[in-house]
Every structure is written in structure tokens, then in C-alpha cells.
Amino acid sequence: MSAETLQCPVPKALAAALFAAALVAPWTDPAQASSHREAPFIASLPQVDATDFYMFNSYEAGRSGYVTLVANYLPLQDAYGGPNYFHLDPNAVYEIHIVNDGGAVENITFQFKFQNTLDDNQLTVGGKKVSIPLVQNGSADVATVNSPALNVHETYTINVIYGPRATGTPQPVVNTTKGGITTFDKPVDNIGMKTISNYLVYANKHVWDIRIPGCDGIGRVFAGQRRDPFVVNQGETFDLVNIKYPATELNPVAEFATVDSLADANVTAIELEIPVACLTQGKGTIIGGWTTASLPATRALGAVTPGLDGAQQVSG
């Protein structure tokens, strides 16, 4: 689960209807579709817009007994998208669901909730204390977890629910890397090399070992900015599919004949690596998975609220 290349602002020189089926035998079905803010409702809520969901057998050396789950959110992040960059919504619940019995109702759900903490660093200007408007304070290179050089810190918690998510009991997932606490630090986005001299090293410090209730073995988790893995000629596609020779049957090099609109875009990835047995629960070798995001619902007094704990599902 080492971090991959992502776009950063330097001078130029991991409701999407996302379902993946995986075999913990040697093959996987591909994920279906990709959402990059094309639905009218979700276009106004980019923080809970799911782009893609991926699920596959881990292929890193020594991780053959694990399955990797990746839910990508908040699409079309520009590398230069400051000064606030791209925090996830602290009012939302982000979830990865697993079904292992061939049914249509989740058997396991991993719930993520994010929190942003403002240090309110201040400078003296004209004899008065003035709060800085940046997520970094410039006091040092951002190189460590919970760096004092950051003005805004993002953390998250994870719960696991067995059975239907609406009626099951959330149980906290433990950060064993940090001695058994239940909070996890998320790296700040890749602001640039003056703020973070080595983003790869910095981001990799946020890969945490986890212990999941009801699961033997240690898993891993990472949540943070990644390069968008999806490929699409988005501009010409939505210009009434203004693509000349889109099929390789008409043009053998069609897939290389146009641009990838997402080549310079990032997403926020929520990644889990879980022991196979924890997902199959002895029920077979095929599992399915999908991701959803939910926000609190506004409702009239006495109305029935859909979703979980008053949460309205908005993506998934």
C-alpha cells in the first residue's frame, strides 16, 4: 500500500454506481462506470462524489492473503487548488460495503468519518494578531505526521458493522501503529515542494496498521490524495461525443489518439487492505463490494428519515 505518483503544483519540467466483484481465487470482475460530477445533484456536493471503487487481490510481496479496497472521492482536484485544497466533509459518512453470501444486502461495512482541526496560527500585523488564511504556516518543511508546520489537521475514525448497516452495531477499528488509539491522521494534500519537499515519503508515513473487531490478523489503511487512475477524454465526450474514430476497429491507435482529461487531476482515496478471511467469513470465495457517502438529512417533524442515523445517502 505504498503511495503512488500524484500531481503536484511544481513547474512543468486509490454516485458512482460502483460495484466490483472479487474472487479470492485468481480473478476479479472489473468495476463498472465512473462518476466525475456528471449527475446534477452530486455536482453541488463534490466532497461526497464517489468516482470509482476498486477491489482486487493484493499483489505486493508478502501480501497474498489480503484484499485491497479503494474508494475514490472528490474528483477533478487541481494540483494548484489552494489555499484550502480538498478536505473531505466532516458531516458525511463514507462507507465501503462488502457482501459475501451472494445476497443484495451488505454483510460488512467500514465507516469512515473525517474531522478537520484548525490550529488558528496567527501573525502580528500592525500590532494586532491576525489569523493566517493558509493550511500551512511556513514554519518548517511538512515532513512528519501531525506536523506543527500545518495550520489545519485532518483526522478520521473507522467503524466496522457486521450485518445490515442500518441495524448493526458500529465497532471501532484500532490503530495498532499508534498503540491502540482509534484515530488516524490523514496527510495534507500535495501543496508543493516548498511546503513538502518529499511528498511520497511524507504520505507513506500515513499508512497505518489496523486491528478490526471480529477479524484475526492485521490490516492496513490509508486515506489521502492520489492521482486519479481513471482515463477519459472528458471534454470531448461531453461535447456530444466529439471524438473522431473512437473505436480501435476504425482506428488501430484510437486509444492513444486523444487526451486524458484526468491526467493532471487528483482524487481523495480511502484505501483498506484486509485479510481475505475477514471478508469471506468462511462463506465462500466470491465477495462483492461498493462504496457510498451519506449526509445528515433535513426532515419535517415526524417524518421518516432514510439512511443511517438520520443520514441521507447521496453517493453510491
N, C-alpha and C positions, 0 to 999 in steps of 0.2 A: 504494500500500500504506500509505496514511496510516491512523492508528488511528481506530477508530470509538468512539462513546459506549459506556461500560460503567458498571455500577452501582458506586457508592462509598458508604461509610458517612457521609453528610452528613445533617444534619437535613432532614426532608422539607419542602420549600418548594413471536470467524476465525481384547461385541464387537460394536461397531457393525458390522453386516454392510454395510459402507459401500462402495458401488461407484458410480462416476459414469463416464459415457462422454461424451467431449467431442469435438466436431469443431473443428478449427482452421479450418473453414469456419464459416458463421454460425449454428450451433445447438448446443445441448447437451441431453443427456438428464438428467433430474433424478436426484439421489441418492436411494437407497432407504432408508426407515426411519430410526430414530433410537434410540440407546441412552442411557437415563439411569438406569443402575444397576438395571435390571429383571431381569437374569439373575442367578440365585442365586450363582454362583461369582464373578462380577465385582463383586458388591455388596460383597465384603470387600476389594476392591482398587481403590478409586476412582481412584488415581493413574494407572492404566493402562486406565481405562474410556474407550473412544472413543465419542463421542456422534454426530458427523456428519462426513462428508467431502464437501467441495465442490470442484468443478473447473470453471473457466469461462475464456473468453477475457477477458483484461484489458481494461477499458473506461476506465481513466484516460487522460487526454490524453497522447499520445506513446508509449503502451504497447500499440499494436495488434498488435505482433508477439510478444506474450507470452501465456502461460497462467498463471493463478493457481491454486494448490493450497492448500487449507485443511483441516487435520486438527484437530478439536477434541477435547480430552480433559478429564478430571476434572470431571464435571458437578455441578450443584447447588451451586456455590460461593456462599455468602452473603457479601455485601459486608462484613459485620461479623465474618468468620470468623477473628479473631485468637485468640491472639497469634502463632500460627505461620503462618497463612494457607496458601497452596496451592502447595507446591513439587512438581515432577514427581519421579518416582522415580529416584534416581541409579543404581539397579541395573537399570533397564529399558532396552530398546532400542525407540525409537519410529521407525516406518518409514512412508514413503509409497512405494507401488509404482506403476509405470507399465507398461502393456503396449501395444505399438504395432504388433504384427503379427497381431492378431486371435486370438492363442492364449490359453491359460489359465495361462501362466507369465510372471511379470514379466520385462520386458526392462531396466528401470532401477529401482533402489531408492535412495532417500535415507534414510540412517540418522542419527537424532539421539540423542545421549547427553548427559544433563544432570549437572551437578555442583554441589553446594552447599558453600560455603566459609564457615566460622564464624570471624569475627574475634575472638570472645570478649572483647568490650568489657566492662570491669569498672568498678565504682564502689567507693569506700572507704566502708564502713558499719561503724561501731563499731571503727574501726582495722583492719578486715580488707578485703581485696579480694573483692568479690562479683560474680560474672558476672551480667550483665543477662539477663532472660528474654525479650527482645523482638528482632524482626528489625531494628528501627531503634533508634538510640541517642539521638535527640533533639538532637544537636549542631548541626544545621542543617537547612534545607529540602532534601529529596531532589530534586535538580533535574538531576543530571549522571549520566552512565554511571559505574558502579562508585563510587557516591557514598560518601565517608567517613562520611556520616550513617547508613549501613546497617551492621548487625551481621552480617547474612547476605547473601552474594552468590551469585547463581545464574548459571552459565555453561553453554555447551553446545558440542559439536563436531558436525560433519556429515561423513559419508562418502557417496560415491556408489558404487554397484555396478552394473556392466553385466552383463547375463545373469542367470541364476538367483541369487537372493540367497544361497543356501546354499553355492554353489560359487564365486561370483565374488570378485574381489579388491577390498576396500574402498580407495577413494582419497579423500584428504582434500579437502574443499571449503575454499576460501581466502576469508578476509575481506579484500577489497580496500579497504574503507573504512579499515581499520586497518593498512594497509601490508603485507598478505600473511600475517598470522598465521592460525592455524587454530582459534581460539576466538572465541566470540561471547557478549557479555553479554546477559542477559535482564533486563528491568525487574522490579522488585519489584511485587507486587500493589498495587492501588489502596487503600491503607490508609485514607486520608482526607486532608482538605485541610490539616490542621495538620502532617502529615508530608510531604505532597507537594502543594504549592499549585496546581500546574497539571499534572495527570496526562497530559493529551493531549500537551503539549509534551515532557514527560519521556519518555513511551512512544515518541514518534516518533523520539527520538534512538537508538532501538534497532532501526531499520530499516537493515539492512546490505547493502551491495553485495557480491556474491559472484562468484567465478570457479570454474566447475565443470570438472574434468578431462574432456577429450573433448568439450567444448562451446565453440563460438565465441560470444562475446558475454558480457555481464554480467547476472547475475540479481540477485534481492533476496530477503532472508529476514527474518522477524520471528517471535519466539516470546514470548508473554506473555498476560496476562489480557485477555479480551474479553467483551463482553456476549453471552450465549447467543442466537444468531439463530433457534433453533428455537422454534416456538409449539405449546403443547399445554396442554389442561386436564387436568393430570396427576392431581390429587387425585380428581376425579370420574370420570376414565377408569378408574382402578384401584379405584374403589368400584363395581365391577360395571357399568362404563359408565353411571354415574348421571347421564346428560346428557339433558335434555328437548329434544326436537326437534333432534337433532344435525345433520340434513341440511337444506341450503337448499331442497330440494324440499318439506319440511314447514314450514320457517320461513325466509322470504327473508333474514332478518338473523341466521341461526343462527351464522355465524362471528363475529359481534360480540356475541352474546347471553350470553357467559360469560367467564371469566377466563383469562388466560395465566399458568399457574403458573410459567413461567420468566422472566416479565417482569423480575424483580428478581434473576435468577441470572446468574452468570458462568461461563465455561469458560476453559481454557488452550488457546490456539490456536497451532498450528505452521503457519506460512504461508510458501510459496515462490512466487516469480514467476520463471518460466523462459522463455527464448526458445523459440518454437514448434519451431524446427528441432532443438533439443537433445532434445526429447521425441519427435518423429516420426522422427528419424534417417533421413529420406528414404524411409520405408516406406509413406507414405500420409497421409491427413488425419484419420483417426479414431484416438483413443487412449482407453484405459480406465485407471482408477486406483482405488486403495483404500488404506486405512491399517491397520496392525497395531501392537500393542505386545507385547513379549516380556520374560519374566523368566527368570533362571537356573533351571534345573530341578534338583530334588533326585533323585538316582537311585542305585540299587544298583550295587555294583561290577560292572563288566562289562556293564551294561545299555546299550541303545541309546537315546541321547538325541535326541528330536525337536527340530526348530527349528535355530537358527543358533548355532554356537559354544557349545553347551550351553544354549541359551535355549529356554524353553518358551513358545510363543505363547499369550497369554491374552486378547487382544482383537483382533478384526479379522475 
